[in-house]
Amino acid sequence: MTRYHFHVDNGTFTPDRDGIDLPDLNAARMEAVRAAGQMIDDSKQSFWEHAKPWVMHVTDGDNHLLFTLEFVAKVPSGNALYIPERDGLQS
């Protein structure tokens, strides 16, 4: 098992000093996504009102950066239309 740390900056930097033991990098990726979803759910309205992305840096026990997740909500300020693109070209 490897110890992984999930450091979060959602306007306030929160280092993960304890970490969690997981079997491999794929498990750490799954845990990062699960934890991010839980943080967004727990934040209630503040996530939707936060202008900057929330960031999660995942490191191993030796503090090597393994990957970073960024998540942000963008809410249009007016009457916006969504026009999907297909194969990189607008239909």
C-alpha positions as CSV (number, residue, x, y, z in Angstrom):
1,M,0.0,0.0,0.0
2,T,1.1,3.5,-0.8
3,R,0.1,6.6,1.3
4,Y,-1.5,9.3,-0.8
5,H,-2.2,12.9,0.3
6,F,-5.1,15.0,-1.1
7,H,-4.2,18.7,-0.6
8,V,-7.1,21.1,-1.3
9,D,-7.3,24.8,-2.1
10,N,-10.9,26.0,-2.3
11,G,-10.1,29.5,-1.4
12,T,-8.4,28.2,1.8
13,F,-5.5,25.9,1.5
14,T,-5.9,22.7,3.4
15,P,-2.9,20.4,3.5
16,D,-3.6,16.7,4.0
17,R,-1.1,15.8,6.6
18,D,-2.3,12.3,7.4
19,G,-3.1,10.9,3.9
20,I,-4.7,7.6,3.2
21,D,-3.2,4.2,2.3
22,L,-4.5,3.0,-1.1
23,P,-3.4,0.0,-3.2
24,D,-2.3,2.0,-6.3
25,L,-2.5,5.2,-8.4
26,N,-5.8,4.2,-10.0
27,A,-7.3,3.9,-6.5
28,A,-5.9,7.3,-5.7
29,R,-7.6,8.8,-8.8
30,M,-10.9,7.2,-7.9
31,E,-10.6,8.6,-4.3
32,A,-9.7,12.1,-5.6
33,V,-12.9,12.2,-7.7
34,R,-15.0,10.8,-4.9
35,A,-13.6,13.3,-2.4
36,A,-14.0,16.2,-4.8
37,G,-17.7,15.3,-5.4
38,Q,-18.2,15.1,-1.6
39,M,-16.5,18.5,-1.1
40,I,-18.8,20.1,-3.7
41,D,-21.8,18.5,-2.2
42,D,-20.8,19.6,1.4
43,S,-20.1,23.1,0.2
44,K,-23.8,23.7,-0.7
45,Q,-24.0,27.1,-2.4
46,S,-20.4,28.4,-1.9
47,F,-19.0,26.2,-4.7
48,W,-21.4,27.8,-7.2
49,E,-20.5,31.3,-6.1
50,H,-16.7,30.8,-6.0
51,A,-15.1,32.5,-9.0
52,K,-11.8,30.6,-9.0
53,P,-11.3,26.9,-9.6
54,W,-11.0,24.6,-6.6
55,V,-7.7,22.6,-6.8
56,M,-6.7,19.3,-5.4
57,H,-3.0,18.3,-5.6
58,V,-2.4,14.6,-5.0
59,T,1.0,13.5,-3.8
60,D,2.6,10.3,-2.6
61,G,4.2,9.9,0.9
62,D,7.4,11.5,-0.4
63,N,5.5,14.6,-1.5
64,H,5.9,13.8,-5.2
65,L,3.1,15.5,-7.2
66,L,1.2,12.7,-9.0
67,F,-1.7,14.7,-10.4
68,T,-3.9,17.7,-9.9
69,L,-7.7,18.1,-10.3
70,E,-9.3,21.5,-10.9
71,F,-13.0,22.0,-10.8
72,V,-15.1,25.1,-11.3
73,A,-18.7,26.1,-11.9
74,K,-19.3,28.6,-14.6
75,V,-22.8,30.1,-14.6
76,P,-23.7,32.4,-17.5
77,S,-24.6,36.0,-16.6
78,G,-27.3,36.3,-19.2
79,N,-29.4,34.4,-21.6
80,A,-26.9,31.9,-23.0
81,L,-27.5,29.2,-25.6
82,Y,-25.7,26.0,-25.7
83,I,-24.8,25.0,-29.3
84,P,-23.0,21.6,-29.3
85,E,-20.1,21.1,-31.7
86,R,-19.6,17.9,-33.6
87,D,-16.2,16.8,-34.7
88,G,-14.8,20.2,-33.7
89,L,-17.1,21.9,-36.2
90,Q,-20.3,23.7,-35.5
91,S,-23.3,22.2,-37.2
